[in-house]
Amino acid sequence: MSAAQSQTPMESKLEALQCHFTWDIDCGRSKFFRLRDKLVDIGADEGNSWLCHIYNLQGFIHYKLGLTEDAQSFFRRAAEGFHQMRKAASDEGPWLMVNYGNQAWLHHHLGQEAESQAYLSKVDALMNKYPSPSQEELHPEIYAEKAWTLMKFNENKRLLARDHFERAIRMRPDMVEWRTSHAIGLVKGFTHSNEGVDADNLEKMRKAKEQDPENLYLAVHFLEQLAKKGERIKHEARELAVKVLRNPVSSYSGIKALLRIYRHYISADDAVDLAEEALKHHPDERYLKRCAALCYKWRIIFYRDSPQQSMIDRAISLLKEVISLYHHVSILKKIDLANIYAKSKDGLGQAEEMYQELLESDLEPGERQMLYNQYAKYLHFDRRDHRRSIQYHKKAVAIPHKSFFQDNSIETLERIEARSQRRMAGRVDEFLRILDIKH
């Protein structure tokens, strides 16, 4: 029998639900841990229109990490939050379809079939009371939550998210927060692009900003896009900084993107000063420490002049704190610390020790690829070991995982080949052909 034929009626109903358990958003544990931290950094501001969606996603993440009690708690908080935010006379509403679907799945996995069936019945009741516009389309509330969720994953998921937001907005053009999140989603793939979004998407961002003028997160991202188009934005950036610093600390405050604007269009030193000013107002906020550490990394690693040892010491201190505050911190933060040690007086030994520990650790393919790419750069710029640097760029390329780091290693190898600087570089074109990598 096929898998579909072997399913029980309840399993078929569960598979037909629209919820986190059916949206194909599985990924490695390290990604789930990092995403959990990112959602915590958004904060629990009651004015956040996506707060209940955050709880729904946190519930799913905790389930995937094996923390079922925490998962149940988050799903309950989501349902309660929707009731309070929508000010409904009862706990009924189409915005609960995803949450009830999640709870049906969770009880099913826990072997609590009666409870699972109860939530399936609740979903059926909501679908009958609030039907979608057609059999081919989902309810706009489902499109919106699915879109917001998919934005947190890879580029293919983000493309689908933008489509879902557009569908939801077409059905409910009055939902300002959907337009805002859609506009922010438009720039997610352009963070490291010099050109930025095209004119059509820039205009969509402009209109969303006009409709949601108090949203500083959108305002900062829009300003960054204007800067990429060549507009002078220093004065506006400084004005936004004053407003951002007055708001509660959150990764949705716009502070990180604002620091990026400062780095590229004002100065890296000003970015460091702004981060330190934010920390002065909120010295215990881990997210601001993470942002400040990033600014110091930019200043120390990406500028040719040698920074003062006091700056390096401050960066090392911050990064150590960040690593301790984020229990499942990205491997990139440990790489950052190793690279900053390499710039410190007599710090090469500590840098090499950290890299060797990372090279011997158990990593997912994408993480190992990133490590090889970064270690290759460290070998080239700090150890002047060009032969081994090339070897590790090749190791990064050989891992079958499409990423910025693979592309960067390919570009580096191609530059070496084109310049014919070193005979030990080998035939890069032949190497890439053997790996069947098109670039």
PyMOL commands that set and color helices and strands:
alter all, ss='L'
color gray80, all
select helices_A, chain A and resi 9-16+20-22+29-42+51-64+68-86+94-109+113-129+140-150+155-171+176-190+199-211+216-228+234-246+255-265+268-281+286-301+309-325+331-343+348-359+365-381+386-398+404-419+423-425+428-435
alter helices_A, ss='H'
color red, helices_A
deselect
rebuild
show_as cartoon
